[in-house]
């Protein structure tokens, strides 16, 4: 058998999957399968000197157990479903022998359906799951059906997804197909993975599930997975299926190219009283590709935690809006609050709940706003961005692409809220998860939805040619998905607001064969102009503002800030090193370095004239009276500086398409592109550039001040629903 590193990789791997680590093992960072949840407890069961890893997720509610999936994957394949179900159930997962965190024994004798079944029973016993709903996906439908038949007192429900009840090879054509698959597994493992997961994810725009699947398979080997697959072949539980008496739900895609839908129909017919949910156009792995449908179906079928039962008569309901604010930094929430305040002027009776996490949540609480209690369940996007960032380096596109677990988890939380409470309006500022899953599940939209953003279109910015090719391919694929969503379901967004002006949108195409971003945005968005969280005229008297904020007369104030996440740490360190050089030339200089809510002030050096603050509420007030600002390349902070006509330098994150393309274009429109490349920048050069900027002229164009009011008026039109009246 060829070693994995000796095998040639399919071209699709280069375009979709990217670089792969050493095969046959998990990465050290994959100690747990999910990024948004840690197990209540985990451990190993050992049978015949083979250890199998298992975990229990969630600490209350009925039990649900996922039978271990075919060993070409491991339990991380359930990342879109287990973190949600664990909010309502106690969930058991395990890695089957041969992949994941479990042992990888060698030899066919270690791999059989009997061993898999006994491993699962041992895990259920160790977890203490005495009465449970069992979920079987694909081959593990046989495990679920056998358990329900042989231990009826233990199993309350059966859910089978993409499954089959028999894997006989009696027919010569089936036997020959199995032989050829086995041969390819051992001789061309990358080619087999490409073929297998292309079959599993036949739905359009499935590049992320495909990539994940390849990586799951890569952590094992063709030899091991061949042994594991042979353990499933030749088994038949059809007679056992006829003995199942508990409620059974069969989920199957009618476009499943791995296991025909007829196999699911056969299980429905075998199990007395079984129900079937056919996924029109769906492929093999519904829990992965259509997780919202899967999660809601499983929860409803098993009947987890009771939902609120109060119904309020229509005319007794208060007018309410839910405002979803992106928590990446504080710029989004500050402009959103400005819009909300303008909206309240138009509708004083409107109650607004907020749906976000820190640092945005902390800001809103200081402003006296109400966060909905369910937001405690939300996964934190800022933490994810910090985990994937390097030294002043963040591939924004790949950070978004790898946020899929967070997105589905947060949408499911939103979905639970929509089921439980009534809102007259939902406003989402770059609420990509709600926008995406509403388009994927349009029947779930029950109220008007307003979508806001300050950029349109993901664009490639990688320097490395091979990486840029992959980024360009995947950016175009993601852009095409959005274009098709909006074309097919224009009613999902009752209005879409671009926070800016038409000239702020790039003319670049979305990708090969796709429209111009500007032309498409003109057709599908309205423009509000830039939205400031303040009126610049209120800060016109700079000396008065300095005095109010506690600055001394004669001081030259420098504000250094890198946003509300920890991604800007390297930039702040370099600014701190540059400060003594600046102060030697300007003795009256005082620098306020804002560490932000996620960095410790104590981790920065103590220098004369350097003040490090953990957090500055309404930092824009300090920016409005500073003599110089040194900031990351984000839109909100730089535009606030432009609006108040303060000198600044911005340092866009490397490989961040939004900061390097969209933000720089907008700043150039105002004559204010003051960006400096971070790479190779020394503290000496930084100090020199900073002082030049501080002493140089400011010739920015004025920033409009009515953006929040314009956005609020457009949102009010949706709330009032009178746009169709003839005037």
Order of alpha helices (4+ residues) and beta strands (2+ residues): beta-beta-beta-alpha-beta-alpha-beta-alpha-beta-alpha-alpha-alpha-alpha-alpha-beta-alpha-beta-alpha-alpha-beta-alpha-beta-alpha-beta-alpha-alpha-alpha-beta-alpha-beta-alpha-beta-alpha-beta-alpha-beta-alpha-beta-beta-alpha-beta-alpha-beta-alpha-alpha-alpha
